[in-house]
Structures are given as structure tokens and as C-alpha cells.
Amino acid sequence: MAGPLPIGDPAPADGALPRDLIIGDDTDFGVYLHVPFCRVRCGYCDFNTYTSTELHGARQDEYADTLLREVEFSVGVLERAGVRRREASTVFVGGGTPTLLPPGDLARMLIGVRDAFGLAPGAEVTVEANPDTVTPAVAQELAAAGVTRMSIGMQSAVPHVLAALERTHDPANIATAVAAARGAGLAVSLDLIYGAPGESLADWQSSLEMALAHEPDHLSAYALIIEDGTKLARQIRRGEVPAPDDDLQADMYELADTTLAASGYEWYEVSNWSRGEAQRSRHNLAYWRGQDWWGYGPGAHSHMAGLRWWNVKHPAAYAQRLALGESPAAGRERLDDDVRGIERLLLESRIREGVGIDVVTSEKRSAVAGLIADGLIDGGEAIRGRVVLTLRGRLLADAVVRALTP
């Protein structure tokens, strides 16, 4: 299971927003729906997910109804605060493994969001999927419910790498899932992970080539990060498997960027590439740009105009609170201008357009010249008033942020 929730202020049981919170009508609004169920727990995973033996009274077959109670609850919170309901520009169903739920349950959840808020014209609606759970019938039912995009967890095309990650899907089902999504008219994104124990550069090249053979609209490639408390972290600590090699992971990233660019994909965020701007993940861009979203489900996080809150983690506790008519929020925090500036620098610097130098405090702007000299940010863009990472800067993005923050 995921690590502890953030430490913040207590969240009121009625979910009331602060009276002085100003939520603008002109900011895009996104919706995240968390489905916290998995058949097995992968050794590297730190997400808030639960297998059947960990539910302790929560019921997977009742989950859609429980989440819809939170949607209804949130409508009341916004009405009491006098906030005009905005149409959802994006909806993202993540997990866990959302497609473990029957497609009818996912459809009801999406219809509930549509009925509560409406969907903006051209709204992006994404569902994450395990390739073993995607059939033409599933894809067609999701498309009929308004899904426009499927994000398929490929991770690797190499069996021993999948085994190291404890991924149980059949690599052959990637093609089946992609074909099913395409047949239903959905855009396709593939998720990859690199740097697993025992994975070579040649293995990674094979995975990239296989992913490109499916001609996805979008690709995500994430370096394996060892999270405290996971099975993989314990295995590394005991010396049973090697820790990820930073230099090898850097080589893998550069190989991905070169290979994807040669096939017509452009990077638009450090770990994401797309076939043109229209295929970028607009939902994830909303996170990186600090826009507003409401997250539904156990452990889900939300953000509105500098107010951030997060739900209780366990599905049983989540369901119990909603059954009592209470907010499932465990805590919240109000971000001041300084913190919002730091977060803007941290997040927006990761995207292709970069972030305005105006967000860097005056005492830290002297560091910009050094970052240009080190080849970490683009000098021409800096002259035009923006911090834009170079390829080398993307590899050292955290170091760039540290150099520019107080």
C-alpha cells in the first residue's frame, strides 16, 4: 500500500470550503476517479491499491455506488459554497486497475460525473487498463459511455523484465488491447517502465520498438523508482536484486527520446511523448499547470484555487464516511503564494513550454546563467523569459529546481 498521507489541517466533516476561497470560472476543471483494486500487488508499486485479501469489509461490487455518493456529496459542497459548477474538461479513471470493474460500473461512474458537472465540448475522458482485461466488448461499452482514450499498462515487452516487475499480463495481449481500443474509436496511450532489475539497454530497445509497432498516439516512459515500504525496496536492501543504475537509466532515457523522436513523437513533459499537440494528455497537463481538479475515491487528492485535500486511504473507511453522509477527506492544506510559486516552478518546468522566469525569486535568478552554462536550460528561451529544460536538463530536472528554489 502507499505511504502515509500528508500532514495537514483536519478536514471538516461537511466538506465546507473556506469562505474566502476564490474559485474562478475561467479555470479548467478536471475530474479524477480512483479505482483502488488490483489482482496482485506488483513489487515496485507504491500506489493506493488493494488486493481482494486487503479489503477488510469493503466490497468491489459496491464501489461504483460508493464513489457516486462522493460525486453527489461534492455537488452539495460546491452549491453551499456558492461555486458555479464548471463542465469537466477532462476525466481520468486511474488505479489500481480500473478495468477490473465491470465496464457497466465504469460507465455508471462516468455518467454520474457527466450528470453532475457536464462535459465540456471535446472533453478528454481516459481509462487506464491492464491489457489482459481489454476485449472489443469492453472497449465498445466504454466508448459508448463517453471514453475517448485508453491508457494501456504495457510496461515492457520482455518477459524477464515483466517478471522482475511482477507484472502478470501476457505481452501478447498488448496487441489485442490496442486493436480493441482502436476498433472502438479510442485514442491509445502506452505506459512503459525502464530500469527494472536485470533490464539491459537492448531489452529496453526491444520494448520501445514493440511499443512503436503498435503505433500509439501517446507514450509514457517512467524510470523505475524504488519506494520505501515496497517489496522491491526490501529485496534491494537484502541484496537479493540490484538497485537501479542511475547511469543506465540515463542512457535508457536518451535512447527513448532519440527513438521516439525518429518515429515522429515529440516530448511535451519529461516522461511523456505524443504524436503532435492534439494527442497530449490534457488531464495530466492540468496537474503540471496547477489547474483545478476534484479527485474521487480512497486516497484521491483534489485541488481548487490553492486549497488541496486528500481522502482517507482505505476503501472501507472511505465507504463508511460516505454512508454516514460525511466527507471522506482526511486532511487539507491552504497553499500560500510562496509555496504555490515553488510548486509552479517544480511542475511547469517539466513541460515543453517551460515556466516563466518571473516565478524564480530575485535572489535565485543569478543561478540561471550557471544552468545555461551547464547545458541544463535553453539559453535562447531564457532570454525570452522562460526556463525550458534541455535534454540534459530533463535528466537532471530535480537539480534544476533545487538551484532555482529558496
Buried (B, 14 or more C-beta within 10 A) or exposed (E): BBEEBEEBEEBBEEBEBBEEEEBEEEBBBBBBBBBBBBEEBBBBBBBBBBEEEBBEEBEBEEBBBBBBBBBEBBBEBBEEBEBEEBEBBBBBBBBBBBBBBBBEBBBBBBEBBBEBBEBBEEBBBBBBBBBBBBBBEBBBBBBEBBBBBBBBBBBBBBEBBBBBBBBEBEBEBBEBBBBBBBEBEBBBBBBBBBBBBEBEEEBBBBBBEBBBEBEBBBBBBBBBEBBEEBEBBEBBEEEEBEBBEEEBBBBBBBBBBEBBEEBEBBBBBBBBBBBEEEBBBBBBBBBBBBBBBBBBBBBBBBBBBBBBBBBBBBBBBBBBBBEEEBBBBBBBBBBEEEEBBBBBBBBBBBBBEBBBBEBBBEEEEEBBEEBBEBEBBBBEBBEEEBBBBBEBBBBBBEEBBEBBBE
